[in-house]
C-alpha cells in the first residue's frame, strides 16, 4: 500500500448531462474524459480521488455515444469531497470545457440509485442526404414489418451476427424536416432499446439496406437526441434525471434559474449538430 493519508471520502455525488456538438463529435471517449478532468481542475470542483499508487478522479460515464456521433444526452457522475451547489457546478464546468462540450444540467445523485438502470433506450435522428423521402419511407415500412433482421458487425471479439430489428421500438420518416431545393434528403427518427449486444444506428441502416436496398450515396448524419426510461405504452423517453430532482432539492438561491436555462436546447440544435456516423 502507498504511504500517506487516505483520500478524502465522497460526500456528494452529482449527475451531469452534457452535449457533444460540432467538431467535438469526432473526439474519442478517452479524449473527452481528459477534457472533463482538466475542466474539473480548472473550475476548482473538489472531485474525490481513488486510493492506490495511481489515484484517479472519481468521474464515471454512462451510455456514451460512439465517436463521430453528436449527442444532446451524454451523462457522467462526479464524486465530490465537499458539498457544492449543482447550479454553480453546472456554470463553472460549462465555462471550463471547450466549445462543443456543453453542460446542460447537473443534479444531486441520491445514495443507492443507479443512473445506468434508467437509460433504457435512445432516440436518434438520422439524415440521409441524396435519398428520396418516399424510398426511405418504404424501406422503414419493410424494416418495421419484419420479425427479425440479422446484421453483421466487427466487434472486439470478431465478427458477430445479431438481430437489429428487435431493439427498434419505433422508426419513422420525419416529415417536419425542411427539404433542400437542390437535392433530396430523408430524415429518420428512431427509438432503439439498449440491449446486448448494443444495436447502433448504423446497424439499423444495414438492416434497411438488407430489406429494401436503401443505400445512401453519402455518409449518414446522426445525432442522439435523448436517452432515458422508455414508456412502452407511448414509445416516449422520460428524462432520466427527473427522479433525482424530485428526491433531492438543489441547494442555493440561483439553482432554479440555472436549471431552467440548462434545459433549453439552442435553436436549430437538431439540424446543426448532425454528424457523420462511423461503423
C-alpha positions in Angstrom: 0.0 0.0 0.0 1.3 3.5 -0.7 2.3 5.7 2.2 0.4 8.9 3.1 -3.1 9.7 4.2 -6.2 8.1 2.8 -8.0 10.0 0.1 -10.9 12.2 1.2 -14.2 10.4 1.1 -17.1 11.2 -1.3 -19.7 13.3 0.5 -21.7 14.3 -2.6 -22.4 12.8 -6.0 -23.6 14.9 -8.9 -25.1 13.7 -12.2 -24.2 15.7 -15.3 -26.0 15.8 -18.6 -23.8 17.3 -21.4 -23.9 17.6 -25.2 -21.3 16.7 -27.7 -21.7 19.1 -30.7 -19.9 20.4 -33.7 -16.3 19.2 -34.3 -16.2 17.7 -30.8 -18.4 14.9 -32.1 -15.2 13.3 -33.6 -13.4 13.3 -30.3 -12.8 9.9 -28.8 -14.2 9.0 -25.4 -10.7 8.9 -23.9 -10.0 12.5 -25.1 -13.4 13.6 -23.7 -12.5 12.1 -20.4 -9.2 14.0 -20.3 -11.0 17.3 -21.3 -13.5 16.8 -18.4 -10.7 16.1 -15.9 -8.9 19.3 -17.0 -12.1 21.3 -16.8 -12.9 20.0 -13.3 -9.4 21.1 -12.1 -9.7 24.4 -13.9 -13.2 25.1 -12.3 -12.0 24.2 -8.8 -14.5 21.5 -8.3 -13.5 19.3 -5.4 -13.6 15.9 -7.1 -12.6 12.9 -5.0 -9.8 10.5 -6.0 -9.4 6.8 -5.7 -6.7 5.2 -3.5 -3.6 3.4 -4.6 -0.4 4.2 -6.4 -2.2 5.9 -9.4 -5.2 7.8 -8.0 -7.9 8.6 -10.5 -10.6 11.2 -10.2 -14.0 9.7 -9.4 -15.7 10.5 -12.6 -17.8 7.8 -14.2 -19.5 7.8 -17.6 -22.8 6.1 -18.6 -24.1 5.3 -22.1 -21.5 7.3 -24.1 -22.3 7.8 -27.8 -19.8 6.4 -30.4 -17.1 8.6 -31.8 -18.3 10.6 -34.8 -21.9 10.8 -33.5 -23.3 14.0 -32.0 -25.4 13.9 -28.9 -27.7 16.0 -26.8 -27.8 13.5 -24.0 -24.5 12.3 -22.6 -24.2 11.5 -18.9 -21.4 11.4 -16.3 -21.3 11.3 -12.5 -18.9 13.3 -10.2 -17.9 12.2 -6.7 -17.1 15.3 -4.6 -15.3 15.7 -1.3 -17.3 18.8 -0.4 -20.9 19.9 -0.9 -21.4 22.1 -3.9 -24.4 23.9 -5.4 -25.3 21.9 -8.6 -26.3 25.1 -10.4 -22.8 26.6 -9.7 -21.1 23.4 -10.7 -23.0 23.4 -14.0 -22.0 27.0 -14.8 -18.3 26.6 -13.8 -17.8 23.2 -15.5 -19.5 24.5 -18.7 -17.3 27.6 -18.7 -14.1 25.4 -18.3 -15.0 22.9 -21.1 -14.2 23.6 -24.8 -17.0 24.8 -27.1 -18.9 21.8 -28.3 -18.8 20.0 -24.9 -21.7 21.8 -23.3 -23.1 21.1 -19.8 -26.9 21.1 -19.9 -27.9 20.0 -16.4 -26.4 19.0 -13.0 -28.4 17.4 -10.3 -27.5 15.7 -6.9 -27.5 11.9 -7.1 -29.4 10.2 -4.1 -27.5 7.4 -2.4 -28.2 3.9 -3.6 -29.6 4.9 -7.1 -28.2 3.9 -10.4 -28.4 6.1 -13.5 -27.4 3.3 -15.8 -30.6 1.4 -14.9 -32.7 4.3 -16.2 -31.0 4.6 -19.6 -33.2 2.0 -21.3 -33.3 3.4 -24.8 -32.1 6.2 -27.1 -33.8 8.5 -29.6 -31.8 9.1 -32.8 -32.1 11.5 -35.7 -30.5 10.3 -38.9 -30.3 12.5 -42.0 -29.8 10.6 -45.3 -28.7 13.1 -48.0 -29.4 12.1 -51.6 -32.2 9.7 -50.5 -35.7 10.2 -51.7 -38.1 10.5 -48.7 -40.6 8.1 -50.4 -37.9 5.5 -50.8 -36.9 5.9 -47.2 -40.5 5.6 -46.0 -40.9 2.4 -47.9 -37.7 1.0 -46.5 -38.8 1.9 -43.0 -42.1 0.2 -43.5 -40.4 -3.0 -44.7 -38.0 -2.9 -41.8 -40.7 -2.5 -39.2 -42.8 -5.2 -40.8 -40.0 -7.8 -40.5 -39.9 -10.1 -37.4 -36.2 -10.5 -37.5 -33.3 -8.8 -39.4 -29.9 -10.2 -38.8 -26.9 -7.9 -39.5 -23.2 -8.5 -39.0 -20.7 -6.2 -37.3 -17.0 -6.5 -36.5 -16.6 -6.4 -32.7 -13.6 -6.7 -30.3 -14.4 -10.5 -30.2 -14.5 -10.8 -34.0 -17.5 -10.7 -36.4 -20.8 -11.1 -34.8 -24.3 -11.6 -36.2 -27.4 -10.3 -34.2 -30.9 -9.2 -34.7 -31.2 -5.5 -35.4 -35.0 -5.4 -35.6 -36.0 -6.4 -32.1 -34.3 -3.5 -30.4 -36.1 -0.9 -32.5 -39.2 0.4 -30.7 -40.1 3.0 -33.3 -38.8 4.2 -36.7 -40.4 6.7 -39.0 -39.8 9.4 -41.6 -39.6 12.9 -40.1 -42.0 14.8 -42.3 -41.4 18.0 -40.3 -37.9 18.4 -41.5 -37.3 21.1 -44.2 -36.2 19.9 -47.6 -33.4 21.5 -49.7 -34.5 22.6 -53.1 -31.4 21.3 -54.9 -31.2 17.7 -53.6 -33.4 15.2 -51.9 -32.9 14.3 -48.3 -34.7 11.9 -45.9 -34.6 12.3 -42.1 -35.4 9.4 -39.9 -36.2 9.4 -36.2 -35.9 6.1 -34.3 -36.1 4.9 -30.7 -33.7 2.0 -30.1 -33.7 0.0 -26.9 -30.4 -0.6 -25.1 -29.8 -4.3 -25.5 -26.8 -6.7 -25.5 -25.2 -6.6 -28.0 -25.9 -2.9 -28.5 -27.8 -2.0 -31.6 -26.5 1.2 -33.1 -27.9 3.4 -35.8 -25.5 2.1 -38.4 -26.9 -1.5 -37.6 -30.4 -0.2 -38.3 -29.2 1.3 -41.6 -27.6 -2.0 -42.5 -31.0 -3.6 -41.9 -32.7 -1.0 -44.1 -30.2 -1.8 -46.9 -30.9 -5.5 -46.4 -34.7 -5.4 -46.6 -35.1 -2.6 -49.1 -31.8 -2.0 -50.8 -31.7 1.5 -49.2 -28.1 2.7 -49.7 -27.4 6.5 -49.2 -24.9 7.9 -51.7 -23.2 9.9 -48.9 -22.4 9.0 -45.2 -25.5 9.3 -42.9 -25.6 12.1 -40.4 -26.5 11.1 -36.9 -27.4 12.9 -33.6 -28.6 11.3 -30.4 -31.5 13.5 -29.1 -32.3 11.7 -25.8 -31.8 8.6 -23.8 -33.7 7.5 -20.7 -36.5 5.4 -19.4 -38.8 4.0 -22.2 -42.6 4.1 -21.8 -43.6 1.0 -23.8 -47.2 2.3 -24.0 -46.5 5.6 -25.6 -43.0 5.0 -27.0 -41.7 8.2 -25.3 -38.5 8.6 -23.4 -38.5 10.3 -20.0 -35.8 12.5 -18.5 -33.6 10.1 -16.5 -32.7 12.9 -14.1 -36.2 13.7 -13.1 -36.3 11.2 -10.2 -33.2 12.9 -8.7 -34.8 16.4 -8.9 -37.8 15.0 -7.1 -35.7 13.3 -4.4 -33.1 16.0 -3.6 -33.9 19.7 -4.0 -30.8 21.5 -5.2 -29.3 24.0 -2.7 -28.7 27.6 -3.5 -30.9 30.6 -4.4 -30.0 30.5 -8.1 -30.5 26.8 -8.6 -34.0 27.1 -10.1 -32.9 29.7 -12.6 -29.9 27.7 -13.7 -31.9 24.6 -14.0 -34.4 26.3 -16.3 -31.6 27.6 -18.5 -29.9 24.2 -18.7 -33.0 22.5 -20.1 -33.3 24.9 -23.0 -31.9 23.5 -26.3 -30.4 26.1 -28.5 -32.5 26.9 -31.6 -31.5 24.8 -34.6 -29.6 22.2 -32.5 -31.1 19.2 -34.2 -30.3 20.4 -37.7 -26.9 22.0 -36.8 -25.5 19.0 -34.9 -25.9 16.3 -37.5 -22.8 14.3 -37.9 -21.2 11.5 -39.9 -21.8 8.1 -38.5 -18.9 5.6 -38.4 -19.1 1.9 -38.3 
